[in-house]
Amino acid sequence: MTSPLPSLSSPVAPSSAGAPAPVPPPSVLDLAPVLPVVVVEDLADAVPLARALVAGGLPAIEVTLRTPVAVDAVRAIAAEVPDAVVGAGTVLTPGQVDEVVAAGARFLVSPGWTDALLTAMLGSGVPFLPGVSTTSEVVALLERGVREMKFFPAEAAGGTAYLRALAGPMPQARFCPTGGIGPDSAPEYLALSNVGCVGGSWMLPKDAVAGRDWARVEALAREAAGLSAGATCR
């Protein structure tokens, strides 16, 4: 079973005199080039879908809280797919933070943040990616020690040009851009110095999920897992 990931938002403590510098904690941004954004409509699909994504090389899975079965889907994947690093997306309230962590979520993703939501995520004990779309939001998070964020909605908020502009004055901020990104545009984002991975759902076409064609999902996940700067899925 994959070991739990420490908080993305806790800065690495400085080493004492003469002691070796601590190794930075692992990051959700570094597990794979693509973070699948999953909407589970039928609870029965959660486990086979997750297994297909993991088999294709995408271990981190963001289950969005957009359906009535989402929390149960997180719980099922956490219990039955040990190689998956399952997280919860579209987290909007402190109550949801508590609920999904109790269900087994190993990271959290929000489309935006408030002080109350950020406080809950900071206290959750799991990594999280708060959503930003403006420079001021990025600065405010950096003040709180948060260096890894979701950039959303990526294409509508300025895309690669915006992220490239942020890299100069705020190189310490790293992003998972999500929103309107597909296999053709993903490499442009992955080429940026401040992008760790991208979020997307193109490896989960609706007809494949509806038809429970998990072999197709696995194949598309494998293509996505092979993406890098300058590479496109074929």
C-alpha positions in Angstrom: 0.0 0.0 0.0 1.2 3.5 -0.8 2.3 5.4 2.3 0.3 8.5 3.3 1.5 11.7 1.8 2.4 14.5 4.2 0.9 18.0 3.9 1.8 19.9 0.8 1.4 23.1 2.7 3.7 22.6 5.6 7.0 24.3 4.9 10.1 22.1 5.4 11.6 23.0 8.8 15.1 24.5 8.7 17.8 22.1 9.8 19.8 22.7 13.0 23.5 23.6 12.9 25.5 20.6 11.6 22.4 18.5 10.8 21.6 17.4 7.3 18.9 19.4 5.5 15.5 17.6 5.7 14.2 16.0 2.5 11.2 17.8 1.2 7.9 15.8 1.5 6.5 14.2 -1.6 3.9 16.2 -3.5 0.7 15.3 -5.3 1.9 17.4 -8.2 4.8 15.0 -8.8 2.9 11.7 -8.8 2.0 11.9 -12.5 1.8 14.5 -15.3 -2.0 14.4 -15.2 -4.4 14.4 -12.3 -7.7 12.7 -13.5 -10.7 14.7 -12.5 -13.4 12.1 -11.9 -17.2 12.5 -11.6 -18.7 9.3 -10.3 -22.4 9.0 -11.1 -22.8 5.3 -10.3 -21.0 4.0 -7.2 -20.5 0.6 -8.8 -18.1 2.3 -11.3 -15.8 3.8 -8.7 -13.5 0.9 -8.0 -13.1 -0.4 -11.6 -12.6 3.1 -12.9 -9.9 3.7 -10.3 -8.2 0.4 -11.1 -8.2 1.3 -14.8 -6.6 4.7 -14.1 -3.9 3.2 -11.8 -3.2 0.5 -14.3 -2.7 3.2 -16.9 -0.1 5.0 -14.8 -2.3 7.7 -13.1 -2.3 6.8 -9.4 -3.6 10.1 -8.1 -7.3 10.4 -8.6 -9.5 13.4 -7.8 -13.1 12.4 -7.1 -15.2 15.6 -7.4 -17.9 16.2 -4.8 -20.5 16.9 -7.5 -22.7 13.8 -7.1 -24.6 12.2 -4.2 -22.3 9.1 -4.3 -19.0 11.0 -4.3 -18.0 10.5 -0.7 -18.9 6.8 -0.9 -16.8 6.6 -4.1 -13.8 8.0 -2.2 -14.4 5.5 0.6 -14.7 2.6 -1.8 -11.5 3.5 -3.7 -9.6 4.0 -0.5 -10.6 0.6 0.8 -10.3 -1.4 -2.4 -7.7 0.1 -4.6 -4.6 0.3 -2.4 -2.3 1.6 -5.2 -4.5 4.6 -5.8 -3.9 7.9 -4.1 -7.5 9.0 -3.9 -8.5 12.6 -3.2 -11.6 14.7 -3.1 -12.2 17.7 -5.4 -14.7 20.5 -5.5 -14.3 20.8 -1.7 -16.2 23.9 -0.7 -16.8 23.8 3.0 -15.0 22.9 6.2 -17.6 20.2 6.8 -16.7 18.6 3.5 -13.1 18.6 4.5 -13.9 16.5 7.7 -16.2 14.2 5.8 -13.9 13.3 3.0 -10.8 12.9 5.2 -12.9 10.5 7.4 -13.8 8.6 4.2 -10.2 8.1 3.3 -9.3 11.0 1.0 -5.5 11.5 0.9 -5.6 14.9 -0.6 -8.0 17.8 -1.1 -8.7 20.1 -4.1 -10.9 23.2 -4.1 -11.9 25.5 -7.0 -11.3 28.5 -4.7 -10.8 29.2 -1.0 -11.9 31.3 1.9 -10.2 31.8 5.3 -12.6 29.3 6.9 -12.0 26.7 4.2 -8.2 27.2 4.2 -8.1 26.9 7.9 -9.9 23.6 7.7 -7.6 22.3 5.0 -4.5 23.4 6.9 -5.8 21.4 9.9 -6.9 18.3 7.9 -3.5 16.5 8.1 -3.6 15.7 4.3 -2.1 17.6 1.3 -4.4 20.1 -0.4 -4.5 22.3 -3.5 -6.6 25.4 -3.0 -7.9 27.0 -6.2 -6.6 30.4 -7.4 -7.1 32.5 -10.5 -5.6 35.9 -9.5 -2.2 37.1 -8.4 -3.6 38.4 -5.1 -4.9 35.0 -4.2 -1.5 33.5 -4.9 0.2 36.1 -2.7 -2.3 35.5 0.1 -1.6 31.8 0.1 2.1 32.3 0.0 1.8 34.4 3.2 0.1 31.4 4.8 2.9 29.0 3.8 0.9 27.4 1.0 3.1 26.9 -2.1 1.2 24.4 -4.2 -2.2 25.4 -5.7 -4.8 24.6 -8.3 -5.0 27.2 -11.1 -8.7 27.3 -12.1 -10.4 27.7 -14.5 -7.1 27.5 -16.3 -8.0 28.4 -19.9 -10.6 31.0 -19.0 -8.3 32.6 -16.4 -5.4 33.2 -18.8 -3.9 29.9 -19.5 -0.1 29.4 -20.1 0.5 33.1 -20.6 -0.8 33.9 -17.2 1.1 31.2 -15.4 4.3 32.1 -17.3 3.9 35.7 -16.0 3.5 34.5 -12.4 6.7 32.5 -12.5 8.9 35.6 -12.5 7.8 37.4 -9.3 6.6 34.2 -7.5 8.8 31.3 -8.6 8.1 29.5 -5.3 4.4 28.9 -6.3 3.6 25.7 -8.1 0.4 24.8 -9.8 -1.9 22.2 -11.1 -3.9 24.0 -13.8 -7.3 22.6 -14.4 -10.2 23.7 -16.6 -10.4 23.4 -20.4 -7.1 21.4 -20.7 -6.9 18.5 -23.1 -4.2 16.2 -24.5 -3.1 18.7 -27.1 -2.7 21.7 -24.7 -1.4 19.8 -21.7 2.2 19.7 -22.9 2.3 23.5 -23.2 1.4 23.7 -19.5 3.8 20.9 -18.5 6.6 22.8 -20.1 6.2 25.7 -17.6 8.6 25.8 -14.7 5.8 26.4 -12.2 3.5 23.6 -13.3 3.8 20.2 -11.7 0.9 18.5 -13.3 -2.4 19.3 -15.1 -5.9 18.3 -14.2 -8.3 16.9 -16.8 -10.9 14.3 -17.6 -10.3 13.5 -21.3 -9.1 10.0 -20.4 -12.7 9.4 -19.1 -14.9 9.9 -22.1 -18.6 9.7 -21.2 -19.3 6.9 -23.6 -16.5 4.8 -22.2 -17.6 5.2 -18.7 -21.3 4.7 -19.5 -20.3 1.5 -21.4 -17.9 0.5 -18.6 -15.1 0.1 -21.2 -12.4 0.1 -18.6 -9.8 -1.2 -21.2 -10.3 2.0 -23.2 -10.0 4.2 -20.0 -6.8 2.4 -19.1 -5.4 2.9 -22.6 -6.2 6.6 -22.5 -4.8 6.9 -19.0 -1.5 5.3 -20.3 -1.3 7.9 -23.0 -1.9 10.7 -20.5 0.7 9.3 -18.1 3.2 9.5 -20.9 2.7 13.2 -21.6 5.5 15.6 -21.1 6.5 19.0 -22.4 6.3 18.9 -26.2 4.5 15.5 -26.3 0.9 14.9 -27.3 -1.4 11.9 -27.1 -1.9 10.1 -30.4 
